[in-house]
């Protein structure tokens, strides 16, 4: 049994076409891996389920391949007959087999990506990795090492992990898949003896069999703390070691290019998280959950430090009579509680034991769990700076006594890790919807001012009232008033944030994000709530960043005017100045897409950034943009490097935060080598966008005008279908797996903000996820084709040649079309038509699917014309082959899913029917990779 596929778009790839050709030549090794895994899976299916089922799987696979390779209509009918004749029990087992095909193919592809990445790095003369290449470009542009060091002093690159539920795999299956990947990697790098090769094959068979006998689906719903624990596993896989290693490597690169620096490079790479702090629409994120989150985070990083110190102590066996030590190191060793005579002449070991004892005491004080115990009692560190100071004593002593090479080992990585992660590990954002803040403030204000109705006040009256409250030294909250559960819940979260600052330091919770921010009062309400718990002071100081999140098309259009007024407001400007005159603004890709469609969302985000850059420059405030991107194109996904480089001039400016969500987290950061590459890409793109073309020339006015017109036409087409077509809501709920997705137990958060079927209230993730399952991918392209056709009709003098010029000359337009190219290649109108048949109202089905089909054909035709391609993904042959060769394994899953949906909706009581649907969702997601 064999699988045929090639690398996905999971890892950002800057390879040019020559590199693609080299990759195609090396494709034989990928096919070898896939055949090996396919053969082992086939053997497993035969051994576990019998030869009859194995033969059935093979018939389905070969017939599906024949249909796709030869467009054989007879093969399609034969395939449908085979699938329709299966029992429910057979169907479930077939679905599991095909789902595991996709999972194992993904492993082989990821290993091939690593192989190619290493080959490119080995071939580079400037050093290994994309960051080294960017540094070489900077040097060529005349940017010195000192200038780069100054840049990184204030730079910030922050991937922010979220718990958005688009990862359908269980951690148990992910762990097994990682073992398979590790075994493939070892076979690649080590020349195995005959016995070792046999043992490796047996281990692979053991892992695949364990996978086969492991539940693909979760039996119970995840809690928020489950999501926290899952997120923390990526620190073990990648972040704890690779984040400090990347900063240290960059520091070395800068030293190689210039004089040794007097101070170390600033730790510009900081991890962020929403998991356990994102309350928007998730009632399960409470103050207690947030406290638990912070304890789990701190426990993970403290355990890492203690493990590293334990090994460091064993490594630093330096004897005092063989090597000099500094006086401050001698003093540190004398303070150690370690009284073992075996270490009496080993001052470094004694010093490490003392640090270990103090850190253990610190963990106990912070009430976080650790497994290691010290050799004696120590005084807890009051701040992370005290820990850093002790580690610096070790460093300085080694350096001053000619042991620099030792100082550059484990100690260096540990010192950098402490600087990057502190006692908190990740910077946790707290987020809530502006409507909840509004209700909370209204209740507090009305209770404090009898006769007032805060909700009845206009915006200007609210601004006046809130700014006066910001200056007031009295508390708005009264111990004599019984507030609603919602208000008490919100206040408790803010009190917990203040506690976290006191306990773990201000970096533990540095941001408070306001979802659906629509005006100045939304931001001032949060400022007042923060004042109530002491995080904002009446004198104008703030211990936390107040971050508006602009999500809908209307809000994006208003964002510049809102921020202009906010920065002009004296009482708010004082808060910004107290934060180093830096104001963060978050832009929402997902909801703006659901609101206005892919084209308009992308364009309004771009325009909002241009407007914000101008406003902030006028006010002399540094703008930091936080990009709320999803994994799929329909939620703002796509290659990170291209997305950052395509930002308008001045929008990056040395600082950027980007969400990493769902299955994208595991695809980028499950493997340390891949993870390091993706972190490098973020850092390199930030550096390049900020220094190499910080104020790239603005697009020509006629480009902007044309894009405005295209956006308006696409917006009209998208809104006309989704929000203005009678019956569209019924069509969507009937023709997709939206109802069944809710049964998957893949996240703690409800699918809708309110208990309605309205598209407006549906979260963007299940919206996009559902369209991906039925292979339409509608949020990633709808409206573009008809917009182009109408624009050309209205501008016959410019027509298609002008749009081709736009594609050639403008990175933004090129990225927009490139992402559509990818998402359309994964779509299948033939498969989508099967889902349309699930709509019981035939007239409604024909009316809506007919429009979708026409737009799909129009979009592909216009896209290919503008890009100068004969087929989708022509310019990316590796991804083209990957997508094309996945279809024979995806299509049977889609066919079975449709039939099972019919059974389920006809109230078939067999629980295997729903389980089969859930398994098909898992398998299709694995085949498409970035689905939400």
C-alpha positions in Angstrom: 0.0 0.0 0.0 1.6 3.3 -1.0 0.8 7.0 -0.7 1.9 9.7 -3.1 2.3 13.3 -2.0 4.9 16.1 -1.6 5.5 18.9 0.8 2.7 21.1 2.1 2.5 24.8 2.7 2.9 24.3 6.5 6.4 25.8 6.5 7.0 29.2 5.0 9.2 28.7 2.0 11.3 31.3 0.4 12.8 28.9 -2.2 13.0 30.1 -5.7 12.1 28.0 -8.8 15.7 26.6 -9.1 15.4 25.3 -5.5 12.1 23.8 -6.4 13.7 21.9 -9.3 16.4 20.6 -6.9 13.7 19.5 -4.5 11.9 17.6 -7.3 15.1 15.8 -8.1 15.4 14.7 -4.4 11.7 13.6 -4.4 12.7 9.9 -4.6 13.7 9.9 -0.9 10.3 11.4 0.0 8.5 8.6 -2.0 10.7 6.1 -0.2 9.5 7.3 3.2 5.9 7.4 2.0 6.1 3.9 0.6 7.7 2.6 3.8 5.0 4.1 6.0 2.2 3.1 3.6 3.5 -0.5 3.6 3.7 -0.6 7.4 0.2 0.8 7.7 -1.1 -1.6 5.1 0.4 -4.5 7.0 -1.1 -3.2 10.2 -4.6 -3.0 8.6 -4.3 -6.5 7.3 -3.0 -7.9 10.6 -5.6 -6.1 12.7 -8.7 -6.0 10.5 -8.2 -8.9 8.2 -7.2 -9.4 4.5 -10.8 -8.7 3.4 -10.8 -5.1 4.7 -7.2 -4.6 3.5 -8.3 -5.6 0.0 -11.3 -3.2 0.2 -9.0 -0.3 1.2 -6.8 -1.1 -1.7 -9.7 -1.2 -4.2 -10.9 2.1 -3.0 -7.5 3.7 -3.2 -6.6 2.4 -6.6 -10.0 3.3 -8.1 -9.8 6.8 -6.7 -6.3 7.3 -8.1 -7.5 6.0 -11.5 -10.4 8.5 -11.5 -8.1 11.4 -10.6 -5.2 10.5 -12.8 -7.2 9.6 -15.9 -10.5 11.5 -15.3 -12.1 8.1 -15.7 -15.8 8.5 -15.3 -16.3 4.7 -15.0 -13.8 4.7 -12.2 -15.8 7.4 -10.4 -19.1 5.3 -10.6 -17.2 2.2 -9.5 -15.8 4.1 -6.5 -19.2 5.4 -5.5 -20.7 1.9 -5.8 -18.0 0.5 -3.6 -18.4 3.2 -0.9 -22.2 3.0 -1.0 -22.2 -0.8 -0.5 -20.3 -0.8 2.7 -21.8 -1.4 6.1 -21.5 1.3 8.8 -18.8 -0.8 10.6 -16.8 -1.2 7.4 -17.2 2.5 6.7 -15.7 3.5 10.1 -12.7 1.2 9.6 -12.1 2.4 6.1 -12.3 6.0 7.3 -9.7 5.3 10.0 -7.4 3.7 7.4 -7.6 6.7 5.0 -7.3 9.2 7.8 -4.1 7.5 9.0 -2.8 7.6 5.4 -3.1 11.4 5.5 -1.4 11.6 8.9 1.5 9.5 7.9 1.9 11.3 4.6 2.1 14.5 6.5 4.9 13.1 8.6 6.8 12.1 5.5 6.3 15.6 4.0 7.4 17.3 7.1 10.6 15.2 7.1 11.2 16.1 3.5 10.8 19.8 4.4 13.5 19.4 7.0 15.7 17.6 4.5 15.4 20.4 2.0 15.8 23.1 4.7 19.0 21.5 5.8 20.3 21.2 2.2 19.6 24.9 1.6 21.4 25.9 4.8 24.4 23.7 4.0 24.7 25.4 0.6 24.6 28.9 2.0 28.0 30.6 2.3 26.6 33.4 4.6 25.6 31.0 7.4 22.7 28.7 8.1 19.1 29.9 7.8 17.0 32.7 6.5 18.1 35.0 9.3 21.7 34.7 8.2 20.7 35.6 4.7 18.8 38.7 5.9 21.8 39.8 7.9 23.9 39.5 4.8 21.4 41.7 2.9 21.6 44.2 5.7 25.4 44.3 5.6 25.2 44.8 1.8 22.9 47.7 2.4 25.4 49.4 4.6 23.8 48.6 8.0 26.5 48.0 10.6 26.5 45.5 13.5 26.1 48.4 15.9 23.1 49.7 14.1 21.6 46.2 14.2 22.3 45.9 17.9 20.5 49.2 18.5 17.6 48.0 16.4 17.2 44.9 18.5 17.3 46.9 21.8 13.7 48.0 21.1 12.6 45.3 18.7 9.9 42.8 19.6 8.9 39.7 17.8 6.2 37.8 19.6 4.3 34.7 18.4 1.2 34.4 20.5 -0.3 30.9 21.0 -4.1 30.7 21.1 -6.5 27.9 21.9 -8.6 28.4 18.8 -10.1 25.0 18.2 -8.8 23.9 14.8 -6.4 21.2 15.8 -8.5 18.0 15.6 -5.7 15.6 16.6 -5.4 14.4 20.2 -2.1 14.9 21.9 -1.8 11.1 22.3 -1.8 10.6 18.5 0.5 13.6 18.0 3.0 12.0 20.4 3.0 8.8 18.5 3.3 10.7 15.2 6.3 12.6 16.6 7.9 9.2 17.5 7.5 8.1 13.9 9.0 11.4 12.7 11.9 10.9 15.0 12.6 7.4 13.7 12.5 8.6 10.1 14.9 11.5 11.0 17.3 9.0 12.6 17.3 6.8 9.5 18.1 10.0 7.5 21.0 11.1 9.6 22.6 7.9 10.8 24.2 5.1 8.8 22.4 2.2 10.4 23.9 -1.2 10.7 21.8 -4.2 9.4 20.7 -5.0 13.0 19.9 -1.3 13.7 17.9 -1.1 10.5 15.8 -4.2 11.5 15.3 -2.7 15.0 14.2 0.6 13.4 11.7 -1.1 11.2 10.3 -2.9 14.2 10.0 0.3 16.2 8.2 2.0 13.3 5.8 -0.9 13.1 5.3 -0.7 16.9 4.5 3.0 16.7 2.1 2.6 13.7 0.3 -0.3 15.4 0.0 1.8 18.6 -1.4 4.6 16.5 -4.0 2.3 14.9 -5.1 1.1 18.4 -5.3 4.7 19.8 -8.5 6.7 19.6 -8.3 9.3 16.9 -11.1 11.2 18.6 -11.4 12.7 22.1 -14.1 11.1 24.2 -14.5 14.0 26.5 -14.5 17.8 26.1 -11.3 19.7 26.7 -11.2 22.0 29.7 -9.3 25.3 29.5 -6.5 23.9 31.7 -6.3 20.9 29.3 -5.7 23.4 26.5 -3.1 25.2 28.6 -1.3 21.8 29.2 -1.4 21.1 25.5 0.0 24.5 24.6 2.8 24.1 27.2 4.0 20.9 25.5 5.3 23.0 22.6 7.7 24.7 25.1 9.2 21.3 25.7 9.3 20.5 22.0 10.7 23.8 20.8 10.5 27.1 22.6 12.4 26.6 25.9 15.6 25.7 24.0 15.1 27.2 20.5 14.1 30.8 21.5 17.3 31.4 23.6 19.4 29.5 21.0 18.1 31.7 18.2 18.9 35.0 20.0 22.4 33.7 20.9 23.1 32.6 17.3 22.1 36.1 16.1 24.4 37.6 18.7 27.3 35.5 17.4 26.5 36.5 13.8 26.7 40.2 14.8 30.0 39.7 16.6 31.4 37.9 13.6 30.6 41.0 11.4 31.9 43.6 13.8 33.7 44.3 17.1 32.8 42.4 20.2 30.0 44.3 21.9 30.2 45.7 25.4 26.7 44.3 26.3 24.8 41.3 25.2 22.1 41.4 22.5 18.7 42.3 23.8 16.2 39.3 24.0 13.8 40.6 21.4 12.0 37.3 20.9 9.2 36.9 23.5 6.5 34.2 23.6 2.9 35.2 24.2 -0.3 33.3 25.0 -4.0 33.6 25.0 -4.6 30.2 26.5 -6.2 30.7 29.9 -6.6 34.4 29.5 -9.0 34.7 26.5 -12.5 35.2 27.9 -14.2 36.5 24.8 -17.1 34.1 24.4 -15.6 31.5 26.7 -17.4 31.4 30.0 -15.0 28.7 31.2 -12.1 31.2 31.5 -12.5 32.5 35.0 -10.2 34.2 37.6 -9.4 30.8 39.1 -8.6 29.3 35.7 -6.3 32.2 35.0 -4.5 31.7 38.3 -4.2 28.0 37.4 -2.8 28.9 34.0 -0.1 31.1 35.5 0.9 28.4 38.0 1.1 25.8 35.2 3.2 28.2 33.1 5.5 29.0 36.0 5.8 25.4 37.0 7.0 24.4 33.5 9.7 27.1 33.3 10.9 26.6 36.9 11.2 22.9 36.3 13.2 23.6 33.2 15.6 25.9 35.0 16.0 23.4 37.8 16.8 20.6 35.4 19.3 22.7 33.6 20.9 23.8 36.9 21.1 20.1 37.9 23.0 19.2 34.7 25.1 22.4 34.9 26.2 21.5 38.4 27.4 18.1 37.1 29.3 19.8 34.2 31.0 22.6 36.2 33.3 20.2 38.1 36.1 22.9 38.0 38.5 22.5 41.0 39.6 25.6 42.8 43.3 24.5 42.9 43.3 24.0 39.1 41.5 27.2 37.9 41.1 30.6 39.4 37.7 31.9 40.4 36.5 35.5 41.0 35.9 36.8 44.5 32.2 37.3 43.8 32.0 33.6 42.7 33.8 32.6 45.9 31.3 34.6 47.9 28.4 33.0 46.1 29.8 29.5 46.8 30.3 30.3 50.5 26.6 31.2 50.8 25.6 27.8 49.4 23.7 25.4 51.8 25.5 22.5 50.2 27.7 20.9 52.9 28.8 17.8 51.0 32.6 17.2 51.5 32.7 15.9 47.9 32.1 19.4 46.5 34.2 21.4 49.1 36.9 22.3 46.6 34.5 22.9 43.7 33.2 26.5 44.0 31.1 26.5 40.8 29.2 23.4 41.9 28.6 25.0 45.3 27.4 28.2 43.7 25.1 26.2 41.5 23.7 24.3 44.5 23.0 27.6 46.2 21.2 29.0 43.2 19.3 25.7 42.9 18.2 26.0 46.6 17.1 29.6 46.2 15.1 28.8 43.0 13.4 25.8 44.7 12.4 28.2 47.5 11.1 30.6 44.9 8.9 28.0 43.3 7.5 27.2 46.8 6.8 30.8 47.4 5.1 31.1 44.0 3.0 28.0 44.8 4.1 26.2 41.7 4.8 22.5 41.5 8.3 21.1 40.9 9.6 17.6 41.2 13.2 18.3 42.3 14.4 19.0 45.8 17.5 21.0 46.8 20.4 19.9 49.0 19.5 22.5 51.5 17.4 25.5 52.3 17.7 28.8 50.5 16.2 32.3 50.5 13.7 32.7 47.7 14.5 35.2 44.9 12.3 38.3 45.1 12.6 39.0 41.4 14.0 37.3 38.3 16.7 40.0 38.2 18.2 38.4 41.4 18.4 35.0 39.7 20.0 36.6 36.6 22.5 38.4 38.8 23.7 35.1 40.4 24.0 33.4 37.0 26.0 36.4 35.8 28.4 35.9 38.6 29.2 32.4 37.2 29.5 33.8 33.7 31.9 36.6 34.7 34.1 34.3 36.7 34.5 31.9 33.8 35.1 34.7 31.3 37.7 36.4 33.5 39.6 33.2 34.1 40.0 32.1 30.5 37.1 29.7 30.3 35.0 31.5 27.8 34.2 28.3 25.9 32.6 26.8 29.0 30.6 30.0 29.7 29.2 29.7 26.1 27.7 26.3 26.8 24.8 25.4 28.9 25.2 28.4 31.2 24.8 30.8 28.3 21.6 29.1 27.1 20.2 29.1 30.7 21.0 32.8 31.2 19.3 33.7 27.9 16.3 31.5 28.8 15.9 33.3 32.1 16.0 36.6 30.3 13.4 35.4 27.7 11.0 33.6 30.0 11.4 35.0 33.6 9.3 33.2 36.2 6.2 33.5 34.0 7.3 31.6 30.9 4.8 33.3 28.4 3.2 36.7 28.5 -0.4 36.0 29.0 -2.9 38.4 27.4 -6.3 38.9 29.0 -9.1 39.5 26.4 -12.8 40.2 26.7 -15.6 41.6 24.4 -16.2 45.3 24.7 -19.9 44.6 25.3 -19.1 42.8 28.6 -16.9 45.7 29.7 -19.7 48.1 28.9 -22.2 46.2 31.0 -19.7 45.9 33.9 -19.0 49.6 33.9 -22.7 50.4 33.5 -23.5 48.4 36.6 -20.7 50.0 38.6 -21.5 53.6 37.5 -25.3 53.2 38.0 -24.7 51.8 41.5 -22.3 54.7 42.4 -24.5 57.4 40.9 -28.2 56.7 41.8 -30.5 57.8 39.0 -27.8 57.5 36.3 -28.3 55.2 33.2 -24.8 54.8 31.8 -26.1 52.8 28.8 -28.4 55.7 27.9 -25.5 58.1 27.6 -24.0 59.1 24.2 -20.4 58.5 23.3 -19.2 62.0 24.3 -20.9 61.9 27.6 -19.4 58.5 28.4 -15.9 59.8 27.5 -16.3 62.8 29.8 -17.6 60.6 32.7 -14.9 58.0 32.2 -12.0 60.4 32.0 -13.2 62.1 35.2 -13.3 58.7 36.8 -9.7 57.9 35.7 -8.5 61.0 37.6 -10.5 60.1 40.7 -8.7 58.6 43.7 -11.9 57.0 45.1 -12.9 53.5 44.4 -15.9 52.9 42.1 -16.6 49.5 43.6 -18.5 49.4 46.8 -18.4 46.6 49.4 -22.0 47.4 50.3 -23.4 46.7 46.8 -24.3 43.2 45.5 -23.2 43.1 41.9 -24.3 40.6 39.3 -22.3 37.4 38.7 -21.0 38.7 35.4 -19.7 41.9 37.0 -18.1 40.1 39.9 -16.5 37.6 37.4 -15.0 40.5 35.4 -13.7 42.3 38.5 -12.2 39.0 39.9 -10.3 38.6 36.7 -8.8 42.1 37.0 -8.0 41.5 40.6 -6.2 38.3 39.6 -4.2 40.2 37.0 -3.0 42.6 39.7 -2.1 39.6 41.9 -0.1 38.1 39.0 1.9 41.3 38.6 2.8 41.3 42.3 3.6 37.6 42.2 5.3 36.9 38.9 6.2 40.4 37.6 4.6 42.8 35.2 5.5 40.7 32.2 3.2 37.9 33.4 0.1 39.8 32.0 1.3 42.8 30.0 -1.8 43.3 27.7 -5.5 43.7 28.1 -7.2 43.3 24.7 -10.7 44.6 23.9 -12.5 42.5 21.3 -15.0 44.2 19.0 -13.6 47.7 20.0 -15.9 50.3 18.3 -15.1 53.5 20.0 -13.1 55.5 22.6 -15.4 54.6 25.5 -14.6 50.9 24.9 -10.9 51.7 25.7 -11.6 54.1 28.6 -14.0 51.6 30.2 -11.1 49.1 30.5 -8.8 51.8 31.8 -11.3 52.5 34.6 -11.6 48.8 35.5 -7.8 48.5 35.6 -7.7 51.6 37.9 -10.1 49.8 40.3 -7.5 47.0 40.9 -4.4 49.3 41.0 -3.0 48.5 37.5 -3.8 52.1 36.4 -3.0 55.0 38.7 -5.0 58.3 38.9 -1.7 60.1 38.3 -1.6 58.7 34.8 0.6 55.6 35.1 -0.3 52.2 33.7 1.2 48.9 34.5 -0.5 47.2 31.5 -1.1 47.9 27.8 -4.7 48.6 26.8 -5.1 47.1 23.3 -8.1 47.8 21.0 -9.0 44.9 18.6 -10.6 46.2 15.5 -12.4 43.3 13.8 -15.3 44.1 11.5 -14.9 46.0 8.2 -16.7 49.0 9.7 -14.4 49.0 12.8 -11.3 48.7 10.6 -12.4 51.8 8.6 -13.0 53.7 11.8 -9.7 52.6 13.6 -7.5 55.5 12.5 -10.0 58.2 13.6 -10.6 56.4 17.0 -6.9 56.2 17.7 -6.4 59.8 16.6 -8.9 61.0 19.2 -7.5 58.6 21.9 -4.0 59.9 21.5 -5.3 63.5 21.6 -7.1 62.8 24.9 -4.7 64.0 27.6 -5.8 61.5 30.3 -5.3 58.5 28.0 -2.1 59.9 26.4 -0.5 60.0 29.9 -1.1 56.2 30.2 0.5 55.6 26.8 3.5 57.8 27.7 3.9 55.8 30.9 4.3 52.7 28.8 7.2 54.1 26.9 5.0 55.9 24.3 4.2 52.6 22.7 0.6 51.8 21.8 -0.4 48.4 20.5 -3.3 47.9 18.1 -4.7 44.5 17.2 -6.3 43.8 13.8 -8.7 41.0 13.4 -8.4 39.0 10.2 -11.0 36.3 10.9 -14.1 38.3 11.7 -13.4 41.0 9.1 -13.2 38.1 6.5 -16.5 36.7 7.8 -18.0 40.2 7.8 -16.9 41.4 4.3 -15.2 38.6 2.4 -11.5 37.7 1.7 -10.8 40.6 -0.8 -12.4 43.4 1.3 -10.9 42.1 4.5 -7.4 42.1 3.1 -7.8 45.5 1.6 -9.4 47.2 4.6 -6.7 45.7 6.9 -4.0 47.2 4.6 -5.7 50.6 4.5 -6.2 50.6 8.3 -2.5 50.0 8.7 -1.7 52.9 6.4 -4.0 55.2 8.3 -2.7 54.1 11.7 0.9 54.6 10.7 0.1 58.2 9.7 -1.8 58.9 12.9 0.9 57.6 15.2 3.6 59.4 13.4 1.7 62.7 13.8 1.3 62.0 17.5 4.9 60.9 18.1 3.8 57.5 19.4 5.3 54.2 18.4 2.8 51.8 16.8 3.0 48.1 17.5 0.6 46.0 15.4 -0.8 42.7 16.6 -2.0 40.6 13.8 -4.8 38.2 14.7 -4.2 35.7 11.8 -5.7 32.2 11.6 -4.2 29.2 9.9 -6.4 29.1 6.8 -6.5 31.8 4.1 -10.1 32.4 5.0 -8.9 33.6 8.4 -5.9 35.6 7.3 -3.4 32.7 7.1 -0.7 32.1 4.5 3.1 32.3 4.6 4.2 34.5 7.5 7.3 35.9 5.7 5.3 37.1 2.7 2.6 38.6 4.9 5.1 40.6 7.0 7.0 41.8 3.9 3.8 42.8 2.2 2.8 45.2 5.1 2.6 48.9 4.1 5.7 51.0 4.8 6.1 51.9 8.5 3.6 49.2 9.7 6.3 46.9 11.2 8.8 49.3 12.6 10.8 46.8 14.6 7.9 45.3 16.6 5.2 42.8 15.7 3.0 40.3 17.4 1.2 37.5 15.5 -1.2 34.8 16.7 -0.4 31.2 16.1 -3.5 29.0 16.2 -4.7 25.5 16.2 -3.1 23.0 13.7 -0.6 25.7 12.6 1.0 25.6 16.1 1.7 21.8 15.8 2.8 22.1 12.1 5.3 24.8 12.9 6.5 24.0 16.4 6.2 20.2 17.1 9.7 19.7 15.7 12.5 21.8 17.2 14.3 22.2 13.8 11.2 23.3 12.0 10.2 25.5 14.9 13.6 27.3 14.9 13.2 27.9 11.2 9.8 29.4 11.7 11.0 31.6 14.5 13.8 32.7 12.3 11.4 33.6 9.5 9.4 35.9 11.9 12.6 37.6 13.1 14.1 37.9 9.6 10.9 39.3 8.0 10.6 41.8 10.9 14.2 42.9 10.4 13.8 43.1 6.6 10.5 45.0 6.7 11.8 47.5 9.3 15.4 48.2 8.1 15.7 47.2 4.4 12.5 48.8 3.2 11.0 50.7 6.2 9.3 53.3 4.0 8.9 51.5 0.8 7.3 53.7 -1.8 3.6 53.8 -1.6 1.6 52.1 -4.4 0.6 54.5 -7.2 -2.6 56.3 -6.6 -4.3 54.5 -9.5 -3.3 51.1 -7.8 -5.1 52.2 -4.6 -8.1 53.5 -6.5 -8.4 50.2 -8.5 -8.1 48.2 -5.3 -10.8 50.3 -3.7 -13.1 49.6 -6.6 -12.4 45.9 -6.7 -12.9 45.7 -3.0 -16.3 47.4 -3.1 -17.4 45.1 -5.9 -16.2 42.0 -4.1 -17.8 43.2 -0.9 -21.1 43.6 -2.6 -20.9 40.1 -4.1 -20.0 38.5 -0.8 -22.5 40.3 1.3 -25.1 39.7 -1.3 -24.7 36.0 -1.0 -24.0 35.5 2.7 -26.1 38.2 4.4 -28.7 39.3 1.9 -29.8 36.0 0.2 -33.0 34.6 1.7 -32.4 31.1 3.0 -28.6 31.3 3.0 -28.4 30.5 6.7 -30.5 27.4 6.1 -28.3 26.4 3.1 -25.1 26.8 5.2 -26.4 24.7 8.2 -27.7 22.0 5.9 -24.8 21.7 3.4 -21.9 21.7 5.9 -20.8 19.8 9.0 -21.3 22.9 11.2 -23.6 21.0 13.6 -21.4 17.9 13.8 -18.2 19.9 14.4 -19.6 20.9 17.8 -19.5 17.2 18.8 -15.7 16.9 18.3 -14.5 18.0 21.7 -11.6 20.0 20.1 -11.9 23.1 22.3 -13.4 24.5 25.4 -15.2 27.4 23.7 -18.7 27.4 22.2 -19.0 27.7 18.4 -21.3 30.7 18.5 -21.1 33.9 20.6 -24.9 33.6 21.1 -27.4 30.8 20.9 -28.6 31.6 17.4 -28.0 30.2 13.9 -27.1 33.7 12.5 -23.9 34.0 10.6 -23.2 37.2 12.5 -23.0 35.4 15.8 -21.1 32.4 14.5 -17.4 32.3 15.3 -15.0 32.6 12.4 -13.3 29.3 13.1 -16.3 27.0 12.7 -17.4 29.1 9.7 -14.1 28.6 7.9 -13.7 25.0 9.1 -17.1 24.0 7.8 -16.5 25.4 4.3 -13.1 23.5 4.2 -14.7 20.2 5.1 -17.1 20.4 2.1 -14.1 21.5 -0.1 -15.5 24.8 -1.1 -13.2 27.0 1.0 -15.7 29.8 0.2 -14.3 32.4 2.7 -10.9 32.3 0.9 -12.1 33.5 -2.6 -15.8 34.3 -3.0 -16.5 37.6 -4.7 -13.1 38.1 -6.5 -14.2 36.7 -9.9 -17.3 38.8 -10.3 -15.5 41.8 -9.0 -12.8 41.5 -11.6 -15.3 40.9 -14.4 -17.3 44.0 -13.4 -14.3 46.1 -12.9 -13.0 45.3 -16.4 -16.4 46.0 -17.9 -16.3 49.5 -16.2 -12.7 50.2 -17.2 -12.2 48.8 -20.8 -9.3 51.2 -21.3 -7.3 49.5 -18.6 -8.7 46.0 -18.5 -6.7 42.9 -17.8 -3.3 44.4 -18.7 -3.6 46.8 -15.8 -4.5 44.1 -13.3 -1.5 42.0 -14.5 0.7 45.1 -13.9 -0.8 45.3 -10.4 0.2 41.7 -9.8 3.7 42.2 -11.0 4.5 45.5 -9.2 2.6 45.4 -5.9 3.5 42.9 -3.2 0.1 43.2 -1.5 -1.9 42.3 -4.6 0.6 39.5 -5.4 0.2 38.0 -1.9 -3.6 38.3 -2.1 -3.7 36.3 -5.3 -1.1 33.8 -4.3 -3.2 32.9 -1.2 -6.3 32.5 -3.4 -4.3 30.4 -5.8 -3.5 28.0 -3.0 -7.0 27.8 -1.4 -8.7 27.3 -4.8 -6.3 24.5 -5.6 -7.6 22.6 -2.5 -11.2 23.1 -3.4 -13.4 20.8 -5.5 -16.6 22.0 -7.0 -17.6 18.4 -7.8 -17.2 17.3 -4.2 -19.0 20.5 -3.0 -22.0 19.6 -5.2 -22.5 16.4 -3.2 -22.8 18.5 0.0 -25.3 20.8 -1.7 -27.5 17.8 -2.2 -27.9 17.7 1.6 -30.1 20.8 1.4 -33.7 19.5 1.4 -35.2 22.5 -0.4 -34.3 21.9 -4.1 -35.1 25.4 -5.2 -32.9 26.9 -2.5 -30.1 24.5 -3.3 -30.1 25.3 -7.0 -30.4 29.1 -6.4 -27.4 29.3 -3.9 -25.1 26.5 -5.2 -25.6 27.8 -8.7 -24.3 31.2 -7.7 -21.4 29.6 -5.8 -20.5 27.4 -8.8 -20.5 30.3 -11.3 -18.4 32.5 -8.9 -15.9 29.6 -8.4 -15.4 29.2 -12.2 -15.2 32.9 -12.7 -12.7 33.3 -9.8 -10.3 30.6 -11.2 -10.5 32.0 -14.7 -9.7 35.6 -13.7 -7.0 34.5 -11.3 -5.2 32.4 -13.8 -5.4 35.2 -16.4 -4.0 37.8 -14.0 -1.2 35.5 -12.8 -0.4 34.3 -16.3 -0.9 30.7 -15.4 -2.5 27.8 -17.2 -3.5 26.0 -14.0 -3.7 26.6 -10.3 -0.4 26.5 -8.4 1.6 26.4 -11.7 4.2 28.6 -10.0 4.6 26.3 -7.0 5.0 22.8 -8.5 5.8 21.1 -5.1 2.6 22.3 -3.5 0.7 21.6 -6.7 1.8 18.0 -6.7 1.1 17.7 -2.9 -2.5 18.9 -3.4 -3.1 16.9 -6.5 -1.9 13.7 -5.0 -3.9 14.2 -1.8 -7.2 14.2 -3.7 -7.5 10.4 -4.2 -7.2 10.0 -0.4 -9.5 12.9 0.4 -12.4 12.2 -2.0 -13.5 8.9 -0.5 -13.6 10.5 2.9 -15.8 13.3 1.6 -18.1 10.9 -0.2 -18.5 8.8 3.0 -19.0 11.9 5.1 -21.9 13.0 2.9 -23.6 9.6 3.2 -23.1 9.4 6.9 -24.5 13.0 7.3 -27.6 11.7 5.5 -27.9 8.8 7.9 -27.3 11.0 11.0 -29.8 13.6 10.0 -32.3 10.9 9.3 -32.0 10.1 13.0 -30.1 6.8 12.6 -29.7 5.6 16.2 -26.4 3.8 15.5 -23.7 5.7 17.4 -21.1 4.6 14.9 -22.7 6.9 12.3 -21.8 10.0 14.3 -18.4 8.5 15.2 -17.8 7.9 11.5 -18.7 11.6 10.7 -16.2 12.7 13.4 -13.5 10.5 12.0 -14.1 11.9 8.5 -13.7 15.4 9.8 -10.4 14.3 11.4 -9.2 12.7 8.1 -10.2 15.5 5.8 -8.5 18.0 8.2 -5.3 16.0 8.1 -5.5 15.9 4.3 -6.0 19.6 3.9 -3.7 20.5 6.8 -4.6 24.2 7.3 -8.3 24.1 7.6 -9.2 26.6 10.3 
